[in-house]
Amino acid sequence: MVKLDKIYTRGGDKGQTSLVDGTRVPKHDLRVAAYGTADEANAALGLARLHTQQLAELDAMIGRIQNDLFDLGADLATPEQEAPKWEPLRIVQAQVDRLEAEIDAMNAHIPPLHSFILPGGSPAAAYLHLARTLSRRAERLAVELAEREAINPMVVKYLNRLSDHLFVAARHANNNGADDVLWVPGKNR
């Protein structure tokens, strides 16, 4: 477990931060941007949960995802290395599989789309769409990072599936799609 006695360390005052292995990197490092954006998605999910208490199953899913996003951040904050001193926390296939099963379960009750959806409808759906867009940005950053250095490929897979999950979850929160706000191409010309 993590123990935080002191919240500020002054270690980042010159624009650097430490990765899990102690490596110092600039705060604008791509790795830091990727896990920082995953943290932003997690914060948006916290806002969504303020509006999902009546949807207990969805609320529980989001709670699990929030925990997974901390795992994902720890994964990205721990560079790949041969023979590490301790087993690093990594995203695993079972976490991706759980997202897929939840997507399928929610989507079974939602009619197919005939238009793109504008973020909105209910407050829960709006925040889920915000988290979805943030998870897509985290995914883009993780893909870019993976082109430059080795990362756990499950991170990209998880983020890809997460954005799909949050899209379906937003539709679920919008009365299984009945309250979705549909895009009308050229409506305001």
Contact map, one row per residue, 1 for C-alpha under 8 A:
111000000000000000000000000000000000000000000000000000000000000000000000000000000000000000000000000000000000000000000000000000000000000000000000000000000000000000000000000000000000000000000
111100000000000000000000000000000000000000000000000000000000000000000000000000000000000000000000000000000000000000000000000000000000000000000000000000000000000000000000000000000000000000000
111110000000000000000000000000000000000000000000000000000000000000000000000000000000000000000000000000000000000000000000000000000000000000000000000000000000000000000000000000000000000000000
011111100000000000000000000000000000000000000000000000000000000000000000000000000000000000000000000000000000000000000000000000000000000000000000000000000000000000000000000000000000000000000
001111100000000000000000000000000000000000000000000000000000000000000000000000000000000000000000000000000000000000000000000000000000000000000000000000000000000000000000000000000000000000000
000111111000000000000000000000000000000000000000000000000000000000000000000000000000000000000000000000000000000000000000000000000000000000000000000000000000000000000000000000000000000000000
000111111000000000000000000000000000000000000000000000000000000000000000000000000000000000000000000000000000000000000000000000000000000000000000000000000000000000000000000000000000000000000
000001111100000000000000000000000000000000000000000000000000000000000000000000000000000000000000000000000000000000000000000000000000000000000000000000000000000000000000000000000000000000000
000001111111000000000000000000000000000000000000000000000000000000000000000000000000000000000000000000000000000000000000000000000000000000000000000000000000000000000000000000000000000000000
000000011111100000000000000000000000000000000000000000000000000000000000000000000000000000000000000000000000000000000000000000000000000000000000000000000000000000000000000000000000000000000
000000001111110110000000000000000000000000000000000000000000000000000000000000000000000000000000000000000000000000000000000000000000000000000000000000000000000000000000000000000000000000000
000000001111111110000000000000000000000000000000000000000000000000000000000000000000000000000000000000000000000000000000000000000000000000000000000000000000000000000000000000000000000000000
000000000111111100000000000000000000000000000000000000000000000000000000000000000000000000000000000000000000000000000000000000000000000000000000000000000000000000000000000000000000000000000
000000000011111100000000000000000000000000000000000000000000000000000000000000000000000000000000000000000000000000000000000000000000000000000000000000000000000000000000000000000000000000000
000000000001111110000000011000000000000000000000000000000000000000000000000000000000000000000000000000000000000000000000000000000000000000000000000000000000000000000000000000000000000000000
000000000011111111000001111000000000000000000000000000000000000000000000000000000000000000000000000000000000000000000000000000000000000000000000000000000000000000000000000000000000000000000
000000000011001111100001111000000000000000000000000000000000000000000000000000000000000000000000000000000000000000000000000000000000000000000000000000000000000000000000000000000000000000000
000000000000000111111111100000000000000000000000000000000000000000000000000000000000000000000000000000000000000000000000000000000000000000000000000000000000000000000000000000000000000000000
000000000000000011111111100000000000000000000000000000000000000000000000000011100000000000000000000000000000000000000000000000000000000000000000000000000000000000000000000000000000000000000
000000000000000001111110000000000000000000000000000000000000000000000000010011100000000000000000000000000000000000000000000000000000000000000000000000000000000000000000000000000000000000000
000000000000000001111110000000000000000000000000000000000000000000000000000001100000000000000000000000000000000000000000000000000000000000000000000000000000000000000000000000000000000000000
000000000000000001111111000000000000000000000000000000000000000000000000000000000000000000000000000000000000000000000000000000000000000000000000000000000000000000000000000000000000000000000
000000000000000001111111100000000000000000000000000000000000000000000000000000000000000000000000000000000000000000000000000000000000000000000000000000000000000000000000000000000000000000000
000000000000000111100111110000000000000000000000000000000000000000000000000000000000000000000000000000000000000000000000000000000000000000000000000000000000000000000000000000000000000000000
000000000000000111100011111010000000000000000000000000000000000000000000000000000000000000000000000000000000000000000000000000000000000000000000000000000000000000000000000000000000000000000
000000000000001110000001111110000000000000000000000000000000000000000000000000000000000000000000000000000000000000000000000000000000000000000000000000000000000000000000000000000000000000000
000000000000001110000000111110011000000000000000000000000000000000000000000000000000000000000000000000000000000000000000000000000000000000000000000000000000000000000000000000000000000000000
000000000000000000000000011111011000000000000000000000000000000000000000000000000000000000000000000000000000000000000000000000000000000000000000000000000000000000000000000000000000000000000
000000000000000000000000111111111000000000000000000000000000000000000000000000000000000000000000000000000000000000000000000000000000000000000000000000000000000000000000000000000000000000000
000000000000000000000000000111111100000000000000000000000000000000000000000000000000000000000000000000000000000000000000000000000000000000001001100000000000000000000000000000000000000000000
000000000000000000000000000011111110000000000000000000000000000000000000000110000000000000000000000000000000000000000000000000000000000000001100100000000000000000000000000000000000000000000
000000000000000000000000001111111111000000000000000000000000000000000000000110000000000000000000000000000000000000000000000000000000000000000000000000000000000000000000000000000000000000000
000000000000000000000000001111111111100000000000000000000000000000000000000000000000000000000000000000000000000000000000000000000000000001001000000000000000000000000000000000000000000000000
000000000000000000000000000001111111110000000000000000000000000000000000000100000000000000000000000000000000000000000000000000000000000001101100000000000000000000000000000000000000000000000
000000000000000000000000000000111111111000000000000000000000000000000001110110000000000000000000000000000000000000000000000000000000000001000000000000000000000000000000000000000000000000000
000000000000000000000000000000011111111100000000000000000000000000000000100000000000000000000000000000000000000000000000000000000000000000000000000000000000000000000000000000000000000000000
000000000000000000000000000000001111111110000000000000000000000000000000000000000000000000000000000000000000000000000000000000000000011011000000000000000000000000000000000000000000000000000
000000000000000000000000000000000111111111000000000000000000000000001001100000000000000000000000000000000000000000000000000000000000011001000000000000000000000000000000000000000000000000000
000000000000000000000000000000000011111111100000000000000000000000001100100000000000000000000000000000000000000000000000000000000000000000000000000000000000000000000000000000000000000000000
000000000000000000000000000000000001111111110000000000000000000000000000000000000000000000000000000000000000000000000000000000000010010000000000000000000000000000000000000000000000000000000
000000000000000000000000000000000000111111111000000000000000000000000000000000000000000000000000000000000000000000000000000000000111011000000000000000000000000000000000000000000000000000000
000000000000000000000000000000000000011111111100000000000000000001001000000000000000000000000000000000000000000000000000000000000010000000000000000000000000000000000000000000000000000000000
000000000000000000000000000000000000001111111110000000000000000000000000000000000000000000000000000000000000000000000000000000000000000000000000000000000000000000000000000000000000000000000
000000000000000000000000000000000000000111111111000000000000000000000000000000000000000000000000000000000000000000000000000000110110000000000000000000000000000000000000000000000000000000000
000000000000000000000000000000000000000011111111100000000000010001000000000000000000000000000000000000000000000000000000000000110010000000000000000000000000000000000000000000000000000000000
000000000000000000000000000000000000000001111111110000000000000001000000000000000000000000000000000000000000000000000000000000000000000000000000000000000000000000000000000000000000000000000
000000000000000000000000000000000000000000111111111000000000000000000000000000000000000000000000000000000000000000000000000100100000000000000000000000000000000000000000000000000000000000000
000000000000000000000000000000000000000000011111111100000000000000000000000000000000000000000000000000000000000000000000001111110000000000000000000000000000000000000000000000000000000000000
000000000000000000000000000000000000000000001111111110000010010000000000000000000000000000000000000000000000000000000000000100000000000000000000000000000000000000000000000000000000000000000
000000000000000000000000000000000000000000000111111110000000000000000000000000000000000000000000000000000000000000000000000100000000000000000000000000000000000000000000000000000000000000000
000000000000000000000000000000000000000000000011111111000000000000000000000000000000000000000000000000000000000000000000001100000000000000000000000000000000000000000000000000000000000000000
000000000000000000000000000000000000000000000001111111110110000000000000000000000000000000000000000000000000000000000000000100000000000000000000000000000000000000000000000010000000000000000
000000000000000000000000000000000000000000000000111111110010000000000000000000000000000000000000000000000000000000000000000000000000000000000000000000000000000000000000000000000000000000000
000000000000000000000000000000000000000000000000001111110000000000000000000000000000000000000000000000000000000000000000000000000000000000000000000000000000000000000000000000000000000000000
000000000000000000000000000000000000000000000000000111111110000000000000000000000000000000000000000000000000000000000000000000000000000000000000000000000000000000000000000010000000000000000
000000000000000000000000000000000000000000000000000111111111000000000000000000000000000000000000000000000000000000000000000000000000000000000000000000000000000000000000000000000000000000000
000000000000000000000000000000000000000000000000000000111111100000000000000000000000000000000000000000000000000000000000000000000000000000000000000000000000000000000000000000000000000000000
000000000000000000000000000000000000000000000000000100111111110000000000000000000000000000000000000000000000000000000000000000000000000000000000000000000000000000000000100000000000000000000
000000000000000000000000000000000000000000000000100110111111111000000000000000000000000000000000000000000000000000000000000000000000000000000000000000000000000000000000000000000000000000000
000000000000000000000000000000000000000000000000000000011111111100000000000000000000000000000000000000000000000000000000000000000000000000000000000000000000000000000000000000000000000000000
000000000000000000000000000000000000000000000000000000001111111110000000000000000000000000000000000001000000000000000000000000000000000000000000000000000000000000000000000000000000000000000
000000000000000000000000000000000000000000001000100000000111111111000000000000000000000000000000000000000000000000000000000000000000000000000000000000000000000000000000000000000000000000000
000000000000000000000000000000000000000000000000000000000011111111100000000000000000000000000000000000000000000000000000000000000000000000000000000000000000000000000000000000000000000000000
000000000000000000000000000000000000000000000000000000000001111111110000000000000000000000000000000000000000000000000000000000000000000000000000000000000000000000000000000000000000000000000
000000000000000000000000000000000000000000000000000000000000111111111000000000000000000000000000000000000000000000000000000000000000000000000000000000000000000000000000000000000000000000000
000000000000000000000000000000000000000001001100000000000000011111111100000000000000000000000000000000000000000000000000000000000000000000000000000000000000000000000000000000000000000000000
000000000000000000000000000000000000000000000000000000000000001111111110000000000000000000000000000000000000000000000000000000000000000000000000000000000000000000000000000000000000000000000
000000000000000000000000000000000000000000000000000000000000000111111111000000000000000000100010000000000000000000000000000000000000000000000000000000000000000000000000000000000000000000000
000000000000000000000000000000000000011001000000000000000000000011111111100000000000000000000000000000000000000000000000000000000000000000000000000000000000000000000000000000000000000000000
000000000000000000000000000000000000001000000000000000000000000001111111110000000000000000000000000000000000000000000000000000000000000000000000000000000000000000000000000000000000000000000
000000000000000000000000000000000000000000000000000000000000000000111111111000000000000011100000000000000000000000000000000000000000000000000000000000000000000000000000000000000000000000000
000000000000000000000000000000000010010000000000000000000000000000011111111100000000000001100000000000000000000000000000000000000000000000000000000000000010000000000000000000000000000000000
000000000000000000000000000000000011011000000000000000000000000000001111111110000000000000000000000000000000000000000000000000000000000000000000000000000000000000000000000000000000000000000
000000000000000000010000000000000010000000000000000000000000000000000111111111000000000011000000000000000000000000000000000000000000000000000000000000000000000000000000000000000000000000000
000000000000000000000000000000000000000000000000000000000000000000000011111111100000000111100000000000000000000000000000000000000000000000000000000000010010000000000000000000000000000000000
000000000000000000000000000000110110000000000000000000000000000000000001111111100000000000000000000000000000000000000000000000000000000000000000000000110010000000000000000000000000000000000
000000000000000000110000000000110010000000000000000000000000000000000000111111100000000000000000000000000000000000000000000000000000000000000000000000000000000000000000000000000000000000000
000000000000000000111000000000000000000000000000000000000000000000000000011111110000000100000000000000000000000000000000000000000000000000000000000000000000000000000000000000000000000000000
000000000000000000111000000000000000000000000000000000000000000000000000001111111000000000000000000000000000000000000000000000000000000000000000000001100000000000000000000000000000000000000
000000000000000000000000000000000000000000000000000000000000000000000000000001111100000000000000000000000000000000000000000000000000000000000000000001110000000000000000000000000000000000000
000000000000000000000000000000000000000000000000000000000000000000000000000000111111000000000000000000000000000000000000000000000000000000000000000000000000000000000000000000000000000000000
000000000000000000000000000000000000000000000000000000000000000000000000000000011111000000000000000000000000000000000000000000000000000000000000000000000000000000000000000000000000000000000
000000000000000000000000000000000000000000000000000000000000000000000000000000001111100000000000000000000000000000000000000000000000000000000000000000000000000000000000000000000000000000000
000000000000000000000000000000000000000000000000000000000000000000000000000000001111111100000000000000000000000000000000000000000000000000000000000000000000000000000000000000000000000000000
000000000000000000000000000000000000000000000000000000000000000000000000000000000011111000000000000000000000000000000000000000000000000000000000000000000000000000000000000000000000000000000
000000000000000000000000000000000000000000000000000000000000000000000000000000000001111100000000000000000000000000000000000000000000000000000000000000000000000000000000000000000000000000000
000000000000000000000000000000000000000000000000000000000000000000000000000000000001111110000000000000000000000000000000000000000000000000000000000000000000000000000000000000000000000000000
000000000000000000000000000000000000000000000000000000000000000000000000001001000001011111000000000000000000000000000000000000000000000000000000000000000000000000000000000000000000000000000
000000000000000000000000000000000000000000000000000000000000000000000010011000000000001111100000000000000000000000000000000000000000000000000000000000000000000000000000000000000000000000000
000000000000000000000000000000000000000000000000000000000000000000000011011000000000000111110000000000000000000000000000000000000000000000000000000000010000000000000000000000000000000000000
000000000000000000000000000000000000000000000000000000000000000000010011001000000000000011111010000000000000000000000000000000000000000000000000000000010110010000000000000000000000000000000
000000000000000000000000000000000000000000000000000000000000000000000000000000000000000001111111000000000000000000000000000000000000000000000000000000000100000000000000000000000000000000000
000000000000000000000000000000000000000000000000000000000000000000000000000000000000000000111111100000000000000000000000000000000000000000000000000000000100000000000000000000000000000000000
000000000000000000000000000000000000000000000000000000000000000000000000000000000000000000011111110000000000000000000000000000000000000000000000000000000000000000000000000000000000000000000
000000000000000000000000000000000000000000000000000000000000000000010000000000000000000000111111111000000000000000000000000000000000000000000000000000000000010000000000000000000000000000000
000000000000000000000000000000000000000000000000000000000000000000000000000000000000000000011111111100000000000000000000000000000000000000000000000000000100110010000000000000000000000000000
000000000000000000000000000000000000000000000000000000000000000000000000000000000000000000001111111110000000000000000000000000000000000000000000000000000000000000000000000000000000000000000
000000000000000000000000000000000000000000000000000000000000000000000000000000000000000000000111111111000000000000000000000000000000000000000000000000000000000000000000000000000000000000000
000000000000000000000000000000000000000000000000000000000000000000000000000000000000000000000011111111100000000000000000000000000000000000000000000000000000000011001000000000000000000000000
000000000000000000000000000000000000000000000000000000000000000000000000000000000000000000000001111111110000000000000000000000000000000000000000000000000000000010001000000000000000000000000
000000000000000000000000000000000000000000000000000000000000000000000000000000000000000000000000111111111000000000000000000000000000000000000000000000000000000000000000000000000000000000000
000000000000000000000000000000000000000000000000000000000000100000000000000000000000000000000000011111111100000000000000000000000000000000000000000000000000000000001000000000000000000000000
000000000000000000000000000000000000000000000000000000000000000000000000000000000000000000000000001111111110000000000000000000000000000000000000000000000000000000011001100000000000000000000
000000000000000000000000000000000000000000000000000000000000000000000000000000000000000000000000000111111111000000000000000000000000000000000000000000000000000000000000000000000000000000000
000000000000000000000000000000000000000000000000000000000000000000000000000000000000000000000000000011111111100000000000000000000000000000000000000000000000000000000000000000000000000000000
000000000000000000000000000000000000000000000000000000000000000000000000000000000000000000000000000001111111110000000000000000000000000000000000000000000000000000000001100100000000000000000
000000000000000000000000000000000000000000000000000000000000000000000000000000000000000000000000000000111111111000000000000000000000000000000000000000000000000000000001000100000000000000000
000000000000000000000000000000000000000000000000000000000000000000000000000000000000000000000000000000011111110000000000000000000000000000000000000000000000000000000000000000000000000000000
000000000000000000000000000000000000000000000000000000000000000000000000000000000000000000000000000000001111111000000000000000000000000000000000000000000000000000000000000000010000000000000
000000000000000000000000000000000000000000000000000000000000000000000000000000000000000000000000000000000111111100000000000000000000000000000000000000000000000000000000001100011000000000000
000000000000000000000000000000000000000000000000000000000000000000000000000000000000000000000000000000000010111110000000000000000000000000000000000000000000000000000000000000011000000000000
000000000000000000000000000000000000000000000000000000000000000000000000000000000000000000000000000000000000011111000000000000000000000000000000000000000000000000000000000000000000000000000
000000000000000000000000000000000000000000000000000000000000000000000000000000000000000000000000000000000000001111110000000000000000000000000000000000000000000000000000000000000000000000000
000000000000000000000000000000000000000000000000000000000000000000000000000000000000000000000000000000000000000111110000000000000000000000000000000000000000000000000000000000000000000000000
000000000000000000000000000000000000000000000000000000000000000000000000000000000000000000000000000000000000000011111000000000000000000000000000000000000000000000000000000000000000011100000
000000000000000000000000000000000000000000000000000000000000000000000000000000000000000000000000000000000000000011111100000000000000000000000000000000000000000000000000000000000000011000000
000000000000000000000000000000000000000000000000000000000000000000000000000000000000000000000000000000000000000000111110000000000000000000000000000000000000000000000000000000000001111000000
000000000000000000000000000000000000000000000000000000000000000000000000000000000000000000000000000000000000000000011111000000000000000000000000000000000000000000000000000000000001111000000
000000000000000000000000000000000000000000000000000000000000000000000000000000000000000000000000000000000000000000001111100011001100000000000000000000000000000000000000000000000000100000000
000000000000000000000000000000000000000000000000000000000000000000000000000000000000000000000000000000000000000000000111111011001000000000000000000000000000000000000000000000000001100000000
000000000000000000000000000000000000000000000000000000000000000000000000000000000000000000000000000000000000000000000011111011000000000000000000000000000000000000000000000001000011100000000
000000000000000000000000000000000000000000000000000000000000000000000000000000000000000000000000000000000000000000000001111111000000000000000000000000000000000000000000000011000010000000000
000000000000000000000000000000000000000000000001001000000000000000000000000000000000000000000000000000000000000000000001111111100000000000000000000000000000000000000000000000000000000000000
000000000000000000000000000000000000000000000011111100000000000000000000000000000000000000000000000000000000000000000000011111110000000000000000000000000000000000000000010010000000000000000
000000000000000000000000000000000000000000000001000000000000000000000000000000000000000000000000000000000000000000000011111111111000000000000000000000000000000000000000111011000000000000000
000000000000000000000000000000000000000000000001000000000000000000000000000000000000000000000000000000000000000000000011111111111100000000000000000000000000000000000000010000000000000000000
000000000000000000000000000000000000000000011011000000000000000000000000000000000000000000000000000000000000000000000000001111111110000000000000000000000000000000000000000000000000000000000
000000000000000000000000000000000000000000011001000000000000000000000000000000000000000000000000000000000000000000000000000111111111000000000000000000000000000000000110110000000000000000000
000000000000000000000000000000000000000000000000000000000000000000000000000000000000000000000000000000000000000000000011000011111111100000000000000000000000000000000110010000000000000000000
000000000000000000000000000000000000000010010000000000000000000000000000000000000000000000000000000000000000000000000010000001111111110000000000000000000000000000000000000000000000000000000
000000000000000000000000000000000000000111011000000000000000000000000000000000000000000000000000000000000000000000000000000000111111111000000000000000000000000000100100000000000000000000000
000000000000000000000000000000000000000010000000000000000000000000000000000000000000000000000000000000000000000000000000000000011111111100000000000000000000000001110110000000000000000000000
000000000000000000000000000000000000000000000000000000000000000000000000000000000000000000000000000000000000000000000000000000001111111110000000000000000000000000100000000000000000000000000
000000000000000000000000000000000000110110000000000000000000000000000000000000000000000000000000000000000000000000000000000000000111111111000000000000000000000000000000000000000000000000000
000000000000000000000000000000000000110010000000000000000000000000000000000000000000000000000000000000000000000000000000000000000011111111100000000000000000001101100000000000000000000000000
000000000000000000000000000000000000000000000000000000000000000000000000000000000000000000000000000000000000000000000000000000000001111111110000000000000000001100100000000000000000000000000
000000000000000000000000000000000000100000000000000000000000000000000000000000000000000000000000000000000000000000000000000000000000111111111000000000000000000000000000000000000000000000000
000000000000000000000000000000001110110000000000000000000000000000000000000000000000000000000000000000000000000000000000000000000000011111111100000000000000001000000000000000000000000000000
000000000000000000000000000000000100000000000000000000000000000000000000000000000000000000000000000000000000000000000000000000000000001111111110000000000001001100000000000000000000000000000
000000000000000000000000000000000000000000000000000000000000000000000000000000000000000000000000000000000000000000000000000000000000000111111111000000000000000000000000000000000000000000000
000000000000000000000000000001101100000000000000000000000000000000000000000000000000000000000000000000000000000000000000000000000000000011111111100000000000000000000000000000000000000000000
000000000000000000000000000000100100000000000000000000000000000000000000000000000000000000000000000000000000000000000000000000000000000001111111110000000011000000000000000000000000000000000
000000000000000000000000000000000000000000000000000000000000000000000000000000000000000000000000000000000000000000000000000000000000000000111111111000000001000000000000000000000000000000000
000000000000000000000000000001000000000000000000000000000000000000000000000000000000000000000000000000000000000000000000000000000000000000011111111100000000000000000000000000000000000000000
000000000000000000000000000001100000000000000000000000000000000000000000000000000000000000000000000000000000000000000000000000000000000000001111111111100000000000000000000000000000000000000
000000000000000000000000000000000000000000000000000000000000000000000000000000000000000000000000000000000000000000000000000000000000000000000111111111101000000000000000000000000000000000000
000000000000000000000000000000000000000000000000000000000000000000000000000000000000000000000000000000000000000000000000000000000000000000000011111111000000000000000000000000000000000000000
000000000000000000000000000000000000000000000000000000000000000000000000000000000000000000000000000000000000000000000000000000000000000000000001111111000000000000000000000000000000000000000
000000000000000000000000000000000000000000000000000000000000000000000000000000000000000000000000000000000000000000000000000000000000000000000000111111100000000000000000000000000000000000000
000000000000000000000000000000000000000000000000000000000000000000000000000000110000000000000000000000000000000000000000000000000000000000000000111111110000000000000000000000000000000000000
000000000000000000000000000000000000000000000000000000000000000000000000000100110000000000000000000000000000000000000000000000000000000000000000110011111010000000000000000000000000000000000
000000000000000000000000000000000000000000000000000000000000000000000000001100010000000001100000000000000000000000000000000000000000000000000000000001111111000000000000000000000000000000000
000000000000000000000000000000000000000000000000000000000000000000000000000000000000000000000000000000000000000000000000000000000000000000000000010000111111100000000000000000000000000000000
000000000000000000000000000000000000000000000000000000000000000000000000000000000000000000111001000000000000000000000000000000000000000000000000000000011111110000000000000000000000000000000
000000000000000000000000000000000000000000000000000000000000000000000001001100000000000000100000000000000000000000000000000000000000000000000100000000111111111000000000000000000000000000000
000000000000000000000000000000000000000000000000000000000000000000000000000000000000000000000000000000000000000000000000000000000000000000100110000000011111111100000000000000000000000000000
000000000000000000000000000000000000000000000000000000000000000000000000000000000000000000000001000000000000000000000000000000000000000000000000000000001111111110000000000000000000000000000
000000000000000000000000000000000000000000000000000000000000000000000000000000000000000000100011000000000000000000000000000000000000000000000000000000000111111111000000000000000000000000000
000000000000000000000000000000000000000000000000000000000000000000000000000000000000000000000000000000000000000000000000000000000000001101100000000000000011111111100000000000000000000000000
000000000000000000000000000000000000000000000000000000000000000000000000000000000000000000000000000000000000000000000000000000000000001100100000000000000001111111110000000000000000000000000
000000000000000000000000000000000000000000000000000000000000000000000000000000000000000000000001001100000000000000000000000000000000000000000000000000000000111111111000000000000000000000000
000000000000000000000000000000000000000000000000000000000000000000000000000000000000000000000000001000000000000000000000000000000001001000000000000000000000011111111100000000000000000000000
000000000000000000000000000000000000000000000000000000000000000000000000000000000000000000000000000000000000000000000000000000000011101100000000000000000000001111111110000000000000000000000
000000000000000000000000000000000000000000000000000000000000000000000000000000000000000000000000000000100000000000000000000000000001000000000000000000000000000111111111000000000000000000000
000000000000000000000000000000000000000000000000000000000000000000000000000000000000000000000000001101100000000000000000000000000000000000000000000000000000000011111111100000000000000000000
000000000000000000000000000000000000000000000000000000000000000000000000000000000000000000000000000000000000000000000000000000011011000000000000000000000000000001111111110000000000000000000
000000000000000000000000000000000000000000000000000000000000000000000000000000000000000000000000000000000000000000000000000000011001000000000000000000000000000000111111111000000000000000000
000000000000000000000000000000000000000000000000000000000000000000000000000000000000000000000000000000100110000000000000000000000000000000000000000000000000000000011111111100000000000000000
000000000000000000000000000000000000000000000000000000000100000000000000000000000000000000000000000000100100000000000000000010010000000000000000000000000000000000001111111110000000000000000
000000000000000000000000000000000000000000000000000000000000000000000000000000000000000000000000000000000000000000000000000111011000000000000000000000000000000000000111111111000000000000000
000000000000000000000000000000000000000000000000000000000000000000000000000000000000000000000000000000000000010000000000000010000000000000000000000000000000000000000011111111111011000000000
000000000000000000000000000000000000000000000000000000000000000000000000000000000000000000000000000000000110010000000000000000000000000000000000000000000000000000000001111111111000000000000
000000000000000000000000000000000000000000000000000100100000000000000000000000000000000000000000000000000000000000000000010110000000000000000000000000000000000000000000111111111000000000000
000000000000000000000000000000000000000000000000000000000000000000000000000000000000000000000000000000000000000000000000110010000000000000000000000000000000000000000000011111111111000000000
000000000000000000000000000000000000000000000000000000000000000000000000000000000000000000000000000000000000000000000000000000000000000000000000000000000000000000000000001111111110000000000
000000000000000000000000000000000000000000000000000000000000000000000000000000000000000000000000000000000000111000000000000000000000000000000000000000000000000000000000001111111110000000000
000000000000000000000000000000000000000000000000000000000000000000000000000000000000000000000000000000000000011000000000000000000000000000000000000000000000000000000000001111111111000000000
000000000000000000000000000000000000000000000000000000000000000000000000000000000000000000000000000000000000000000000000000000000000000000000000000000000000000000000000000001111111000000000
000000000000000000000000000000000000000000000000000000000000000000000000000000000000000000000000000000000000000000000000110000000000000000000000000000000000000000000000001001111111100000000
000000000000000000000000000000000000000000000000000000000000000000000000000000000000000000000000000000000000000000001101100000000000000000000000000000000000000000000000001001001111110000000
000000000000000000000000000000000000000000000000000000000000000000000000000000000000000000000000000000000000000000001111100000000000000000000000000000000000000000000000000000000011111000000
000000000000000000000000000000000000000000000000000000000000000000000000000000000000000000000000000000000000000000111100000000000000000000000000000000000000000000000000000000000001111100000
000000000000000000000000000000000000000000000000000000000000000000000000000000000000000000000000000000000000000000111100000000000000000000000000000000000000000000000000000000000000111110000
000000000000000000000000000000000000000000000000000000000000000000000000000000000000000000000000000000000000000000100000000000000000000000000000000000000000000000000000000000000000011111100
000000000000000000000000000000000000000000000000000000000000000000000000000000000000000000000000000000000000000000000000000000000000000000000000000000000000000000000000000000000000001111100
000000000000000000000000000000000000000000000000000000000000000000000000000000000000000000000000000000000000000000000000000000000000000000000000000000000000000000000000000000000000000111111
000000000000000000000000000000000000000000000000000000000000000000000000000000000000000000000000000000000000000000000000000000000000000000000000000000000000000000000000000000000000000111111
000000000000000000000000000000000000000000000000000000000000000000000000000000000000000000000000000000000000000000000000000000000000000000000000000000000000000000000000000000000000000001111
000000000000000000000000000000000000000000000000000000000000000000000000000000000000000000000000000000000000000000000000000000000000000000000000000000000000000000000000000000000000000001111
